[in-house]
Amino acid sequence: MALASARHILVATEEEALALKEQIEAGEEFAQVAKDHSQCPSGANGGELGQFGPGMMVPEFDKVCFSADVGSLEGPIKTQFGYHLVEVTDRSE
């Protein structure tokens, strides 16, 4: 079974997600932005979600985690929880 590891930042609006994405792309550390802004409890841990298999996350999130290039910054991704920025940190087939 394929497994992925990812970290994410969860915010309420697409605008906020886009602004944070710009900060990260400009050189801000993903983990620090997650600690400062993420509404998910994982934010305290730099947005780390650990390792998970297909179907363990909501479909929109799952799709990105199992298709995006490892190390790329993806998003905003809209789910029932809000808007996510996602970085796939590892994936095994």
PECORTA-V313240 format. One record per pair of residues at least 4 apart in sequence whose C-alpha atoms are under 8 Angstrom apart, sorted by the first residue. I is the first residue (numbers start at 0). J is the second residue. Records with the same first field share a line. If there is no record, write none. Layout:
I = J  J
This chain:
0 = 52  92
1 = 52  53  90  91  92
2 = 50  51  52  53  90  91  92
3 = 50  51  52  64  65  87  88  89  90  91
4 = 48  49  50  51  64  87  88  89  90
5 = 47  48  49  50  64  85  86  87  88  89
6 = 45  46  47  48  49  85  86  87  88
7 = 33  41  42  46  47  48  83  84  85  86
8 = 32  33  36  37  38  39  42  46  83  84  85
9 = 16  36  37  38  39  80  81  82  83  84
10 = 15  16  36  37  38  81  82  83
11 = 15  38  80  81  82
12 = 16  81  82
13 = 17  75  77  82
14 = 18
15 = 19
16 = 20  74  75  82  83  84
17 = 21  75
18 = 22
19 = 23  32
20 = 24  72  74  84
21 = 25
22 = 26  27
23 = 27  28  29  32
27 = 31  32
28 = 32
29 = 33  45
30 = 34  42  44  45  46
31 = 35  45
32 = 36  37  45
33 = 37  42  43  45  46
34 = 42  43  44  45  46
35 = 42
36 = 42
37 = 41  42  46
38 = 42
39 = 46
40 = 44
41 = 45  46  47  48
42 = 46  47
51 = 55  56
53 = 61  65
54 = 58  61
55 = 61
56 = 60  61
57 = 61  78
58 = 62
59 = 63  76  77  78
60 = 64  76  78
61 = 65
62 = 66
63 = 67  73
64 = 85  87
65 = 90
67 = 71  73  87
68 = 87
69 = 86  87  88  89  90
70 = 86  87  88  89
71 = 86  87
72 = 84  85  86  87
73 = 84  85  86
74 = 82  83  84  85
75 = 82  83  84  85
76 = 82  83  84
77 = 81  82  83
78 = 82  83
